[in-house]
């Protein structure tokens, strides 16, 4: 295990709010940070020690970045393969490209879940309208058609209520262009009539030790996370199974860092895995004000080669995202002593843009 000394520099690819909170946690642990991303005055750049504003494909900029840092990690997973490979040949990268690669593609992700014995909704890979029609005979409507890559917050998704929706759904996710994809372009997924959605954030250190936060119960609005509540209202056996799945996934990916696993819980308390992210996750923000060590510090510890801490939750908590104009309603939280406000430094409160979040804590009941 290679341990970074205080004053060492953690490089972070991506410069959004996750990078910002990661940089703040790194600073608290005595590290410098250098963030890399395409936008100037980004949420992460505002708080990091250093910043490079460049395209992810810019090899000269990546090379200078690699020379300036002691380790590279990511705040998002959609890094081009060539850039990740380039960085890995110049410096230490945690987590490895393999972990990112599996999480970049819904087909590989679903196959991975099967390989660790975790159930998923019924699904089929789809590369054309004809294949979509065939798949609908197997994965029956209602179903969701999702692009295999680069979808987030419900983007690149179309609901199929009946087989007659196939053309419109295909048009919606392809924009009418014949897809060019490396592997399957899309997956058709059975719609799950879930009781609730939960997620588990696992962290894995360089020594292979895995520590998981308990599941949060997540509510989405307009395809975007709205709230996370802890404890989740699921039976203890379901919570244990969720933690076991996240642990198996982090182990099988040989993860160093964080792995968030999102899952559906069916009315009979079975877990169906939805997707994973190899980075801090919006549904883990509750840990900032309800745990001794939060997800960001845990990630810093993992990439810096420090031992991980037990989460030690000390409060019940509801995390609420401030999306778009929600941020104008701050006064109700500013006057609530139980509310912990986290803003991301974004100037324009555009509709659908995550501007910040609030953790409202109450005394721990269970
Ligand atoms: P995703 O980008 O795949 O995480 O989807 C965003 C959200 O859409 C999920 O958190 C669910 O609320 C909903 N959703 C996605 N896939 C399904 C599905 N197969 N069945 C029911 N709801 C879904």
Boltz pocket constraint, residues with backbone or C-beta under 6 A from the ligand:
constraints:
  - pocket:
      binder: B
      contacts: [[A, 121], [A, 144], [A, 151], [A, 152], [A, 153], [A, 154], [A, 155], [A, 189], [A, 190], [A, 191], [A, 192], [A, 193], [A, 194], [A, 197], [A, 220], [A, 223], [A, 262], [A, 274], [A, 275]]
      max_distance: 6.0
